Amino acid sequence: MSTCFVDQIATPEILLRVTNVCGECYDDLLEGDPIYYDMQTYRYLCKKCYEILCEKMNDDCEVIEEEGLFH
Ligand SMILES: [Zn+2]
């Protein structure tokens, strides 16, 4: 369970007013799907991308990918 995301169920309102595709893989989000709001990047993710991202994140919700990028 990650605190970096808010999990929701896709509603028509979200799909119409915010987004109807995953912010990562651009798959369609459908009404009733579990969706995950990424509070670091302000986008909604599908379950698949959420799980992938969760594994890459440290305790500060930072994605650990490119080692040394910030040095
Ligand atoms: Zn996705």
N, CA, C, O and the ligand as a Tripos MOL2 file, in Angstrom:
@<TRIPOS>MOLECULE
protein
  285   283    72     0     0
PROTEIN
NO_CHARGES

@<TRIPOS>ATOM
      1 N           0.8480   -1.2010    0.0000 N.3       1 MET1
      2 CA          0.0000    0.0000    0.0000 C.3       1 MET1
      3 C           0.8740    1.2380    0.0000 C.2       1 MET1
      4 O           1.6770    1.4460    0.9100 O.2       1 MET1
      5 N           0.7140    2.0460   -1.0110 N.am      2 SER2
      6 CA          1.5440    3.2300   -1.1650 C.3       2 SER2
      7 C           0.7930    4.4760   -0.7110 C.2       2 SER2
      8 O          -0.4090    4.6120   -0.9400 O.2       2 SER2
      9 N           1.5130    5.3730   -0.0690 N.am      3 THR3
     10 CA          0.9100    6.6500    0.3030 C.3       3 THR3
     11 C           1.1660    7.7000   -0.7590 C.2       3 THR3
     12 O           0.7730    8.8580   -0.6160 O.2       3 THR3
     13 N           1.8260    7.2850   -1.8200 N.am      4 CYS4
     14 CA          2.1530    8.2340   -2.8800 C.3       4 CYS4
     15 C           1.0080    8.3870   -3.8690 C.2       4 CYS4
     16 O           1.0230    9.2740   -4.7220 O.2       4 CYS4
     17 N           0.0270    7.5210   -3.7470 N.am      5 PHE5
     18 CA         -1.0790    7.5240   -4.6890 C.3       5 PHE5
     19 C          -2.4080    7.5790   -3.9520 C.2       5 PHE5
     20 O          -2.5320    7.1290   -2.8120 O.2       5 PHE5
     21 N          -3.3760    8.1310   -4.6200 N.am      6 VAL6
     22 CA         -4.7420    8.0660   -4.1390 C.3       6 VAL6
     23 C          -5.4840    7.1240   -5.0720 C.2       6 VAL6
     24 O          -5.5940    7.3820   -6.2710 O.2       6 VAL6
     25 N          -5.9940    6.0300   -4.5160 N.am      7 ASP7
     26 CA         -6.7070    5.1260   -5.4090 C.3       7 ASP7
     27 C          -8.1900    5.4660   -5.4340 C.2       7 ASP7
     28 O          -8.8060    5.7550   -4.4090 O.2       7 ASP7
     29 N          -8.7240    5.4220   -6.6140 N.am      8 GLN8
     30 CA        -10.1120    5.7810   -6.8490 C.3       8 GLN8
     31 C         -10.7060    4.8320   -7.8740 C.2       8 GLN8
     32 O         -10.0030    4.0330   -8.4940 O.2       8 GLN8
     33 N         -11.9830    4.9360   -8.0310 N.am      9 ILE9
     34 CA        -12.6510    4.2560   -9.1300 C.3       9 ILE9
     35 C         -12.9970    5.3140  -10.1650 C.2       9 ILE9
     36 O         -13.5290    6.3730   -9.8340 O.2       9 ILE9
     37 N         -12.6950    5.0200  -11.4010 N.am     10 ALA10
     38 CA        -12.9410    5.9950  -12.4700 C.3      10 ALA10
     39 C         -14.4330    6.2940  -12.5760 C.2      10 ALA10
     40 O         -15.2600    5.3960  -12.7390 O.2      10 ALA10
     41 N         -14.7430    7.5550  -12.4810 N.am     11 THR11
     42 CA        -16.1210    8.0030  -12.6340 C.3      11 THR11
     43 C         -16.2480    8.7480  -13.9540 C.2      11 THR11
     44 O         -15.2460    9.2060  -14.5020 O.2      11 THR11
     45 N         -17.4550    8.8760  -14.4670 N.am     12 PRO12
     46 CA        -17.6380    9.6450  -15.7090 C.3      12 PRO12
     47 C         -17.0970   11.0600  -15.5710 C.2      12 PRO12
     48 O         -16.5790   11.6270  -16.5330 O.2      12 PRO12
     49 N         -17.2170   11.6290  -14.3810 N.am     13 GLU13
     50 CA        -16.7560   12.9960  -14.1730 C.3      13 GLU13
     51 C         -15.2390   13.1190  -14.3270 C.2      13 GLU13
     52 O         -14.7400   14.0360  -14.9780 O.2      13 GLU13
     53 N         -14.5190   12.1800  -13.7150 N.am     14 ILE14
     54 CA        -13.0550   12.1910  -13.8550 C.3      14 ILE14
     55 C         -12.6750   11.9950  -15.3140 C.2      14 ILE14
     56 O         -11.8150   12.7000  -15.8420 O.2      14 ILE14
     57 N         -13.3190   11.0360  -15.9580 N.am     15 LEU15
     58 CA        -12.9570   10.7180  -17.3430 C.3      15 LEU15
     59 C         -13.2390   11.8840  -18.2750 C.2      15 LEU15
     60 O         -12.5140   12.1030  -19.2450 O.2      15 LEU15
     61 N         -14.2830   12.6250  -17.9830 N.am     16 LEU16
     62 CA        -14.6410   13.7610  -18.8270 C.3      16 LEU16
     63 C         -13.8110   14.9910  -18.5170 C.2      16 LEU16
     64 O         -13.3580   15.6930  -19.4210 O.2      16 LEU16
     65 N         -13.6160   15.2430  -17.2420 N.am     17 ARG17
     66 CA        -13.0400   16.5270  -16.8470 C.3      17 ARG17
     67 C         -11.5470   16.4690  -16.6190 C.2      17 ARG17
     68 O         -10.8740   17.4950  -16.7170 O.2      17 ARG17
     69 N         -11.0110   15.3090  -16.3210 N.am     18 VAL18
     70 CA         -9.5870   15.2410  -16.0160 C.3      18 VAL18
     71 C          -8.8340   14.5010  -17.1230 C.2      18 VAL18
     72 O          -8.0630   15.1000  -17.8730 O.2      18 VAL18
     73 N          -9.0680   13.2170  -17.2110 N.am     19 THR19
     74 CA         -8.4000   12.4500  -18.2620 C.3      19 THR19
     75 C          -9.1390   11.1430  -18.4640 C.2      19 THR19
     76 O          -9.8010   10.6440  -17.5540 O.2      19 THR19
     77 N          -9.0240   10.5990  -19.6460 N.am     20 ASN20
     78 CA         -9.5720    9.2700  -19.8790 C.3      20 ASN20
     79 C          -8.5070    8.3100  -20.3960 C.2      20 ASN20
     80 O          -8.8120    7.2450  -20.9340 O.2      20 ASN20
     81 N          -7.2540    8.7110  -20.2190 N.am     21 VAL21
     82 CA         -6.1620    7.7910  -20.5290 C.3      21 VAL21
     83 C          -5.1650    7.7910  -19.3740 C.2      21 VAL21
     84 O          -5.0530    8.7540  -18.6160 O.2      21 VAL21
     85 N          -4.4550    6.6870  -19.2710 N.am     22 CYS22
     86 CA         -3.4050    6.5790  -18.2650 C.3      22 CYS22
     87 C          -2.2850    7.5560  -18.5950 C.2      22 CYS22
     88 O          -1.8970    7.6850  -19.7560 O.2      22 CYS22
     89 N          -1.7620    8.2430  -17.5850 N.am     23 GLY23
     90 CA         -0.7150    9.2270  -17.8120 C.3      23 GLY23
     91 C           0.6200    8.6220  -18.1870 C.2      23 GLY23
     92 O           1.5390    9.3390  -18.5840 O.2      23 GLY23
     93 N           0.7370    7.3200  -18.0680 N.am     24 GLU24
     94 CA          2.0130    6.6650  -18.3370 C.3      24 GLU24
     95 C           1.9860    5.8840  -19.6520 C.2      24 GLU24
     96 O           2.8420    6.0850  -20.5130 O.2      24 GLU24
     97 N           1.0210    5.0100  -19.8030 N.am     25 CYS25
     98 CA          1.0090    4.1440  -20.9940 C.3      25 CYS25
     99 C          -0.0620    4.5620  -21.9930 C.2      25 CYS25
    100 O          -0.1450    4.0030  -23.0860 O.2      25 CYS25
    101 N          -0.8800    5.5390  -21.6230 N.am     26 TYR26
    102 CA         -1.9210    6.0830  -22.4980 C.3      26 TYR26
    103 C          -2.9960    5.0760  -22.8750 C.2      26 TYR26
    104 O          -3.7070    5.2460  -23.8660 O.2      26 TYR26
    105 N          -3.1050    4.0340  -22.0770 N.am     27 ASP27
    106 CA         -4.2270    3.1170  -22.2300 C.3      27 ASP27
    107 C          -5.5200    3.8270  -21.8360 C.2      27 ASP27
    108 O          -5.5160    4.7410  -21.0120 O.2      27 ASP27
    109 N          -6.5990    3.3980  -22.4260 N.am     28 ASP28
    110 CA         -7.8900    3.9760  -22.0630 C.3      28 ASP28
    111 C          -8.2570    3.6340  -20.6250 C.2      28 ASP28
    112 O          -8.0860    2.5010  -20.1740 O.2      28 ASP28
    113 N          -8.7610    4.6290  -19.9230 N.am     29 LEU29
    114 CA         -9.3580    4.3840  -18.6150 C.3      29 LEU29
    115 C         -10.8680    4.3410  -18.8110 C.2      29 LEU29
    116 O         -11.4470    5.1900  -19.4890 O.2      29 LEU29
    117 N         -11.4820    3.3560  -18.2160 N.am     30 LEU30
    118 CA        -12.9160    3.1700  -18.4020 C.3      30 LEU30
    119 C         -13.6470    3.3540  -17.0870 C.2      30 LEU30
    120 O         -13.0950    3.1540  -16.0050 O.2      30 LEU30
    121 N         -14.8890    3.7370  -17.2140 N.am     31 GLU31
    122 CA        -15.7130    3.9100  -16.0180 C.3      31 GLU31
    123 C         -15.7270    2.6240  -15.2000 C.2      31 GLU31
    124 O         -15.9500    1.5350  -15.7300 O.2      31 GLU31
    125 N         -15.4840    2.7710  -13.8970 N.am     32 GLY32
    126 CA        -15.4720    1.6090  -13.0130 C.3      32 GLY32
    127 C         -14.1070    0.9960  -12.8120 C.2      32 GLY32
    128 O         -13.9230    0.1670  -11.9210 O.2      32 GLY32
    129 N         -13.1290    1.3980  -13.6400 N.am     33 ASP33
    130 CA        -11.7670    0.8960  -13.4660 C.3      33 ASP33
    131 C         -11.1470    1.4660  -12.1960 C.2      33 ASP33
    132 O         -11.4310    2.6030  -11.8190 O.2      33 ASP33
    133 N         -10.3080    0.6840  -11.5430 N.am     34 PRO34
    134 CA         -9.5050    1.2810  -10.4640 C.3      34 PRO34
    135 C          -8.4360    2.1670  -11.0840 C.2      34 PRO34
    136 O          -7.7160    1.7390  -11.9860 O.2      34 PRO34
    137 N          -8.3320    3.3890  -10.6060 N.am     35 ILE35
    138 CA         -7.3150    4.3040  -11.1140 C.3      35 ILE35
    139 C          -6.5730    4.8960   -9.9300 C.2      35 ILE35
    140 O          -7.0730    4.9100   -8.8050 O.2      35 ILE35
    141 N          -5.3840    5.3800  -10.2000 N.am     36 TYR36
    142 CA         -4.4820    5.8040   -9.1260 C.3      36 TYR36
    143 C          -3.9320    7.1790   -9.4450 C.2      36 TYR36
    144 O          -3.2710    7.3840  -10.4640 O.2      36 TYR36
    145 N          -4.2160    8.1130   -8.5590 N.am     37 TYR37
    146 CA         -3.7340    9.4700   -8.7640 C.3      37 TYR37
    147 C          -2.3440    9.6130   -8.1600 C.2      37 TYR37
    148 O          -2.1370    9.4340   -6.9600 O.2      37 TYR37
    149 N          -1.4110    9.9380   -9.0270 N.am     38 ASP38
    150 CA         -0.0210   10.1000   -8.6210 C.3      38 ASP38
    151 C           0.1680   11.5250   -8.1160 C.2      38 ASP38
    152 O           0.1050   12.4800   -8.8900 O.2      38 ASP38
    153 N           0.3990   11.6610   -6.8120 N.am     39 MET39
    154 CA          0.4590   12.9960   -6.2270 C.3      39 MET39
    155 C           1.7720   13.6980   -6.5150 C.2      39 MET39
    156 O           1.8990   14.8970   -6.2670 O.2      39 MET39
    157 N           2.7450   12.9750   -7.0290 N.am     40 GLN40
    158 CA          4.0090   13.6040   -7.3910 C.3      40 GLN40
    159 C           3.9420   14.2490   -8.7660 C.2      40 GLN40
    160 O           4.5420   15.3000   -8.9960 O.2      40 GLN40
    161 N           3.2280   13.6330   -9.6580 N.am     41 THR41
    162 CA          3.2190   14.1300  -11.0430 C.3      41 THR41
    163 C           1.8350   14.5980  -11.4780 C.2      41 THR41
    164 O           1.6440   15.0160  -12.6200 O.2      41 THR41
    165 N           0.8720   14.5250  -10.5620 N.am     42 TYR42
    166 CA         -0.4760   15.0350  -10.8230 C.3      42 TYR42
    167 C          -1.1210   14.4060  -12.0570 C.2      42 TYR42
    168 O          -1.6040   15.0980  -12.9540 O.2      42 TYR42
    169 N          -1.1120   13.1160  -12.0720 N.am     43 ARG43
    170 CA         -1.7400   12.4320  -13.2050 C.3      43 ARG43
    171 C          -2.3430   11.1320  -12.7080 C.2      43 ARG43
    172 O          -1.9810   10.6080  -11.6550 O.2      43 ARG43
    173 N          -3.2560   10.6440  -13.4890 N.am     44 TYR44
    174 CA         -3.8880    9.3690  -13.1690 C.3      44 TYR44
    175 C          -3.1900    8.2440  -13.9060 C.2      44 TYR44
    176 O          -2.8010    8.3710  -15.0670 O.2      44 TYR44
    177 N          -3.0430    7.1270  -13.1830 N.am     45 LEU45
    178 CA         -2.4110    5.9540  -13.7730 C.3      45 LEU45
    179 C          -3.3560    4.7650  -13.7200 C.2      45 LEU45
    180 O          -4.2140    4.6730  -12.8410 O.2      45 LEU45
    181 N          -3.1880    3.8590  -14.6700 N.am     46 CYS46
    182 CA         -3.9260    2.6010  -14.6160 C.3      46 CYS46
    183 C          -3.2610    1.6950  -13.5790 C.2      46 CYS46
    184 O          -2.1780    1.9970  -13.0790 O.2      46 CYS46
    185 N          -3.9130    0.6010  -13.2710 N.am     47 LYS47
    186 CA         -3.4190   -0.2890  -12.2200 C.3      47 LYS47
    187 C          -2.0400   -0.8450  -12.5580 C.2      47 LYS47
    188 O          -1.1680   -0.9540  -11.6950 O.2      47 LYS47
    189 N          -1.8620   -1.1910  -13.8190 N.am     48 LYS48
    190 CA         -0.6100   -1.7860  -14.2520 C.3      48 LYS48
    191 C           0.5520   -0.8290  -14.0180 C.2      48 LYS48
    192 O           1.5760   -1.2220  -13.4580 O.2      48 LYS48
    193 N           0.4030    0.4180  -14.4410 N.am     49 CYS49
    194 CA          1.4760    1.3980  -14.2940 C.3      49 CYS49
    195 C           1.6870    1.7540  -12.8270 C.2      49 CYS49
    196 O           2.8110    1.9920  -12.3870 O.2      49 CYS49
    197 N           0.6050    1.7850  -12.0920 N.am     50 TYR50
    198 CA          0.7020    2.0480  -10.6660 C.3      50 TYR50
    199 C           1.5830    1.0130   -9.9810 C.2      50 TYR50
    200 O           2.4380    1.3500   -9.1620 O.2      50 TYR50
    201 N           1.3630   -0.2430  -10.3270 N.am     51 GLU51
    202 CA          2.1350   -1.3060   -9.6850 C.3      51 GLU51
    203 C           3.6010   -1.2450  -10.0890 C.2      51 GLU51
    204 O           4.4900   -1.4710   -9.2670 O.2      51 GLU51
    205 N           3.8460   -0.9400  -11.3450 N.am     52 ILE52
    206 CA          5.2250   -0.8250  -11.8210 C.3      52 ILE52
    207 C           5.9280    0.3260  -11.1100 C.2      52 ILE52
    208 O           7.0660    0.1940  -10.6590 O.2      52 ILE52
    209 N           5.2290    1.4620  -11.0180 N.am     53 LEU53
    210 CA          5.8130    2.6570  -10.4200 C.3      53 LEU53
    211 C           6.0480    2.4720   -8.9250 C.2      53 LEU53
    212 O           7.0560    2.9270   -8.3840 O.2      53 LEU53
    213 N           5.1270    1.8140   -8.2770 N.am     54 CYS54
    214 CA          5.2600    1.5700   -6.8460 C.3      54 CYS54
    215 C           6.5600    0.8410   -6.5290 C.2      54 CYS54
    216 O           7.2250    1.1400   -5.5370 O.2      54 CYS54
    217 N           6.9100   -0.1020   -7.3660 N.am     55 GLU55
    218 CA          8.1150   -0.8860   -7.1110 C.3      55 GLU55
    219 C           9.3700   -0.0680   -7.2870 C.2      55 GLU55
    220 O          10.4040   -0.3770   -6.6950 O.2      55 GLU55
    221 N           9.2920    0.9810   -8.1000 N.am     56 LYS56
    222 CA         10.4730    1.8020   -8.3800 C.3      56 LYS56
    223 C          10.6420    2.9260   -7.3760 C.2      56 LYS56
    224 O          11.6830    3.5830   -7.3480 O.2      56 LYS56
    225 N           9.6290    3.1540   -6.5520 N.am     57 MET57
    226 CA          9.6550    4.3230   -5.6840 C.3      57 MET57
    227 C          10.3170    4.0390   -4.3390 C.2      57 MET57
    228 O          10.2210    2.9390   -3.7950 O.2      57 MET57
    229 N          10.9820    5.0490   -3.8290 N.am     58 ASN58
    230 CA         11.5030    4.9510   -2.4750 C.3      58 ASN58
    231 C          10.4560    5.5000   -1.4910 C.2      58 ASN58
    232 O           9.3260    5.8000   -1.8790 O.2      58 ASN58
    233 N          10.8370    5.6240   -0.2480 N.am     59 ASP59
    234 CA          9.8820    6.0450    0.7750 C.3      59 ASP59
    235 C           9.4100    7.4810    0.6020 C.2      59 ASP59
    236 O           8.3830    7.8730    1.1570 O.2      59 ASP59
    237 N          10.1540    8.2590   -0.1630 N.am     60 ASP60
    238 CA          9.7660    9.6440   -0.3990 C.3      60 ASP60
    239 C           8.9730    9.8030   -1.6920 C.2      60 ASP60
    240 O           8.7850   10.9160   -2.1820 O.2      60 ASP60
    241 N           8.5120    8.6860   -2.2370 N.am     61 CYS61
    242 CA          7.7320    8.7000   -3.4730 C.3      61 CYS61
    243 C           8.5470    9.1780   -4.6570 C.2      61 CYS61
    244 O           8.0020    9.6900   -5.6350 O.2      61 CYS61
    245 N           9.8390    9.0110   -4.5640 N.am     62 GLU62
    246 CA         10.6890    9.3770   -5.6900 C.3      62 GLU62
    247 C          11.0020    8.1320   -6.5060 C.2      62 GLU62
    248 O          11.2960    7.0710   -5.9550 O.2      62 GLU62
    249 N          10.9380    8.2710   -7.7990 N.am     63 VAL63
    250 CA         11.2210    7.1360   -8.6700 C.3      63 VAL63
    251 C          12.7280    6.9610   -8.7860 C.2      63 VAL63
    252 O          13.4560    7.8600   -9.2070 O.2      63 VAL63
    253 N          13.1650    5.7720   -8.3960 N.am     64 ILE64
    254 CA         14.5950    5.4690   -8.4590 C.3      64 ILE64
    255 C          14.8390    4.7570   -9.7800 C.2      64 ILE64
    256 O          14.5300    3.5740   -9.9250 O.2      64 ILE64
    257 N          15.3760    5.4600  -10.7100 N.am     65 GLU65
    258 CA         15.5710    4.8690  -12.0290 C.3      65 GLU65
    259 C          16.9650    5.1610  -12.5340 C.2      65 GLU65
    260 O          17.8020    4.2720  -12.6860 O.2      65 GLU65
    261 N          17.1870    6.4430  -12.7900 N.am     66 GLU66
    262 CA         18.4480    6.8420  -13.3640 C.3      66 GLU66
    263 C          19.4270    7.2020  -12.2580 C.2      66 GLU66
    264 O          19.4250    8.3220  -11.7480 O.2      66 GLU66
    265 N          20.2490    6.2530  -11.9010 N.am     67 GLU67
    266 CA         21.2350    6.4900  -10.8680 C.3      67 GLU67
    267 C          22.2240    7.5540  -11.3360 C.2      67 GLU67
    268 O          22.7340    7.5070  -12.4560 O.2      67 GLU67
    269 N          22.4760    8.5040  -10.4560 N.am     68 GLY68
    270 CA         23.5000    9.4890  -10.7610 C.3      68 GLY68
    271 C          23.0440   10.6390  -11.6150 C.2      68 GLY68
    272 O          23.8320   11.5270  -11.9390 O.2      68 GLY68
    273 N          21.7980   10.6340  -11.9790 N.am     69 LEU69
    274 CA         21.2970   11.6930  -12.8610 C.3      69 LEU69
    275 C          21.3890   13.0720  -12.2120 C.2      69 LEU69
    276 O          21.5940   14.0800  -12.8880 O.2      69 LEU69
    277 N          21.2350   13.0960  -10.9110 N.am     70 PHE70
    278 CA         21.1560   14.3920  -10.2290 C.3      70 PHE70
    279 C          22.4610   14.8070   -9.5800 C.2      70 PHE70
    280 O          22.4780   15.7170   -8.7510 O.2      70 PHE70
    281 N          23.5670   14.1470   -9.9470 N.am     71 HIS71
    282 CA         24.8230   14.5260   -9.3450 C.3      71 HIS71
    283 C          25.6050   15.4750  -10.2290 C.2      71 HIS71
    284 O          26.7020   15.8960   -9.8640 O.2      71 HIS71
    285 ZN         -0.9480    2.7760  -17.6410 Zn       72 ZN72
@<TRIPOS>BOND
     1     1     2 1
     2     2     3 1
     3     3     4 2
     4     3     5 am
     5     5     6 1
     6     6     7 1
     7     7     8 2
     8     7     9 am
     9     9    10 1
    10    10    11 1
    11    11    12 2
    12    11    13 am
    13    13    14 1
    14    14    15 1
    15    15    16 2
    16    15    17 am
    17    17    18 1
    18    18    19 1
    19    19    20 2
    20    19    21 am
    21    21    22 1
    22    22    23 1
    23    23    24 2
    24    23    25 am
    25    25    26 1
    26    26    27 1
    27    27    28 2
    28    27    29 am
    29    29    30 1
    30    30    31 1
    31    31    32 2
    32    31    33 am
    33    33    34 1
    34    34    35 1
    35    35    36 2
    36    35    37 am
    37    37    38 1
    38    38    39 1
    39    39    40 2
    40    39    41 am
    41    41    42 1
    42    42    43 1
    43    43    44 2
    44    43    45 am
    45    45    46 1
    46    46    47 1
    47    47    48 2
    48    47    49 am
    49    49    50 1
    50    50    51 1
    51    51    52 2
    52    51    53 am
    53    53    54 1
    54    54    55 1
    55    55    56 2
    56    55    57 am
    57    57    58 1
    58    58    59 1
    59    59    60 2
    60    59    61 am
    61    61    62 1
    62    62    63 1
    63    63    64 2
    64    63    65 am
    65    65    66 1
    66    66    67 1
    67    67    68 2
    68    67    69 am
    69    69    70 1
    70    70    71 1
    71    71    72 2
    72    71    73 am
    73    73    74 1
    74    74    75 1
    75    75    76 2
    76    75    77 am
    77    77    78 1
    78    78    79 1
    79    79    80 2
    80    79    81 am
    81    81    82 1
    82    82    83 1
    83    83    84 2
    84    83    85 am
    85    85    86 1
    86    86    87 1
    87    87    88 2
    88    87    89 am
    89    89    90 1
    90    90    91 1
    91    91    92 2
    92    91    93 am
    93    93    94 1
    94    94    95 1
    95    95    96 2
    96    95    97 am
    97    97    98 1
    98    98    99 1
    99    99   100 2
   100    99   101 am
   101   101   102 1
   102   102   103 1
   103   103   104 2
   104   103   105 am
   105   105   106 1
   106   106   107 1
   107   107   108 2
   108   107   109 am
   109   109   110 1
   110   110   111 1
   111   111   112 2
   112   111   113 am
   113   113   114 1
   114   114   115 1
   115   115   116 2
   116   115   117 am
   117   117   118 1
   118   118   119 1
   119   119   120 2
   120   119   121 am
   121   121   122 1
   122   122   123 1
   123   123   124 2
   124   123   125 am
   125   125   126 1
   126   126   127 1
   127   127   128 2
   128   127   129 am
   129   129   130 1
   130   130   131 1
   131   131   132 2
   132   131   133 am
   133   133   134 1
   134   134   135 1
   135   135   136 2
   136   135   137 am
   137   137   138 1
   138   138   139 1
   139   139   140 2
   140   139   141 am
   141   141   142 1
   142   142   143 1
   143   143   144 2
   144   143   145 am
   145   145   146 1
   146   146   147 1
   147   147   148 2
   148   147   149 am
   149   149   150 1
   150   150   151 1
   151   151   152 2
   152   151   153 am
   153   153   154 1
   154   154   155 1
   155   155   156 2
   156   155   157 am
   157   157   158 1
   158   158   159 1
   159   159   160 2
   160   159   161 am
   161   161   162 1
   162   162   163 1
   163   163   164 2
   164   163   165 am
   165   165   166 1
   166   166   167 1
   167   167   168 2
   168   167   169 am
   169   169   170 1
   170   170   171 1
   171   171   172 2
   172   171   173 am
   173   173   174 1
   174   174   175 1
   175   175   176 2
   176   175   177 am
   177   177   178 1
   178   178   179 1
   179   179   180 2
   180   179   181 am
   181   181   182 1
   182   182   183 1
   183   183   184 2
   184   183   185 am
   185   185   186 1
   186   186   187 1
   187   187   188 2
   188   187   189 am
   189   189   190 1
   190   190   191 1
   191   191   192 2
   192   191   193 am
   193   193   194 1
   194   194   195 1
   195   195   196 2
   196   195   197 am
   197   197   198 1
   198   198   199 1
   199   199   200 2
   200   199   201 am
   201   201   202 1
   202   202   203 1
   203   203   204 2
   204   203   205 am
   205   205   206 1
   206   206   207 1
   207   207   208 2
   208   207   209 am
   209   209   210 1
   210   210   211 1
   211   211   212 2
   212   211   213 am
   213   213   214 1
   214   214   215 1
   215   215   216 2
   216   215   217 am
   217   217   218 1
   218   218   219 1
   219   219   220 2
   220   219   221 am
   221   221   222 1
   222   222   223 1
   223   223   224 2
   224   223   225 am
   225   225   226 1
   226   226   227 1
   227   227   228 2
   228   227   229 am
   229   229   230 1
   230   230   231 1
   231   231   232 2
   232   231   233 am
   233   233   234 1
   234   234   235 1
   235   235   236 2
   236   235   237 am
   237   237   238 1
   238   238   239 1
   239   239   240 2
   240   239   241 am
   241   241   242 1
   242   242   243 1
   243   243   244 2
   244   243   245 am
   245   245   246 1
   246   246   247 1
   247   247   248 2
   248   247   249 am
   249   249   250 1
   250   250   251 1
   251   251   252 2
   252   251   253 am
   253   253   254 1
   254   254   255 1
   255   255   256 2
   256   255   257 am
   257   257   258 1
   258   258   259 1
   259   259   260 2
   260   259   261 am
   261   261   262 1
   262   262   263 1
   263   263   264 2
   264   263   265 am
   265   265   266 1
   266   266   267 1
   267   267   268 2
   268   267   269 am
   269   269   270 1
   270   270   271 1
   271   271   272 2
   272   271   273 am
   273   273   274 1
   274   274   275 1
   275   275   276 2
   276   275   277 am
   277   277   278 1
   278   278   279 1
   279   279   280 2
   280   279   281 am
   281   281   282 1
   282   282   283 1
   283   283   284 2
@<TRIPOS>SUBSTRUCTURE
     1 MET1         2 RESIDUE 1 A MET
     2 SER2         6 RESIDUE 1 A SER
     3 THR3        10 RESIDUE 1 A THR
     4 CYS4        14 RESIDUE 1 A CYS
     5 PHE5        18 RESIDUE 1 A PHE
     6 VAL6        22 RESIDUE 1 A VAL
     7 ASP7        26 RESIDUE 1 A ASP
     8 GLN8        30 RESIDUE 1 A GLN
     9 ILE9        34 RESIDUE 1 A ILE
    10 ALA10       38 RESIDUE 1 A ALA
    11 THR11       42 RESIDUE 1 A THR
    12 PRO12       46 RESIDUE 1 A PRO
    13 GLU13       50 RESIDUE 1 A GLU
    14 ILE14       54 RESIDUE 1 A ILE
    15 LEU15       58 RESIDUE 1 A LEU
    16 LEU16       62 RESIDUE 1 A LEU
    17 ARG17       66 RESIDUE 1 A ARG
    18 VAL18       70 RESIDUE 1 A VAL
    19 THR19       74 RESIDUE 1 A THR
    20 ASN20       78 RESIDUE 1 A ASN
    21 VAL21       82 RESIDUE 1 A VAL
    22 CYS22       86 RESIDUE 1 A CYS
    23 GLY23       90 RESIDUE 1 A GLY
    24 GLU24       94 RESIDUE 1 A GLU
    25 CYS25       98 RESIDUE 1 A CYS
    26 TYR26      102 RESIDUE 1 A TYR
    27 ASP27      106 RESIDUE 1 A ASP
    28 ASP28      110 RESIDUE 1 A ASP
    29 LEU29      114 RESIDUE 1 A LEU
    30 LEU30      118 RESIDUE 1 A LEU
    31 GLU31      122 RESIDUE 1 A GLU
    32 GLY32      126 RESIDUE 1 A GLY
    33 ASP33      130 RESIDUE 1 A ASP
    34 PRO34      134 RESIDUE 1 A PRO
    35 ILE35      138 RESIDUE 1 A ILE
    36 TYR36      142 RESIDUE 1 A TYR
    37 TYR37      146 RESIDUE 1 A TYR
    38 ASP38      150 RESIDUE 1 A ASP
    39 MET39      154 RESIDUE 1 A MET
    40 GLN40      158 RESIDUE 1 A GLN
    41 THR41      162 RESIDUE 1 A THR
    42 TYR42      166 RESIDUE 1 A TYR
    43 ARG43      170 RESIDUE 1 A ARG
    44 TYR44      174 RESIDUE 1 A TYR
    45 LEU45      178 RESIDUE 1 A LEU
    46 CYS46      182 RESIDUE 1 A CYS
    47 LYS47      186 RESIDUE 1 A LYS
    48 LYS48      190 RESIDUE 1 A LYS
    49 CYS49      194 RESIDUE 1 A CYS
    50 TYR50      198 RESIDUE 1 A TYR
    51 GLU51      202 RESIDUE 1 A GLU
    52 ILE52      206 RESIDUE 1 A ILE
    53 LEU53      210 RESIDUE 1 A LEU
    54 CYS54      214 RESIDUE 1 A CYS
    55 GLU55      218 RESIDUE 1 A GLU
    56 LYS56      222 RESIDUE 1 A LYS
    57 MET57      226 RESIDUE 1 A MET
    58 ASN58      230 RESIDUE 1 A ASN
    59 ASP59      234 RESIDUE 1 A ASP
    60 ASP60      238 RESIDUE 1 A ASP
    61 CYS61      242 RESIDUE 1 A CYS
    62 GLU62      246 RESIDUE 1 A GLU
    63 VAL63      250 RESIDUE 1 A VAL
    64 ILE64      254 RESIDUE 1 A ILE
    65 GLU65      258 RESIDUE 1 A GLU
    66 GLU66      262 RESIDUE 1 A GLU
    67 GLU67      266 RESIDUE 1 A GLU
    68 GLY68      270 RESIDUE 1 A GLY
    69 LEU69      274 RESIDUE 1 A LEU
    70 PHE70      278 RESIDUE 1 A PHE
    71 HIS71      282 RESIDUE 1 A HIS
    72 ZN72       285 GROUP 0 **** ****
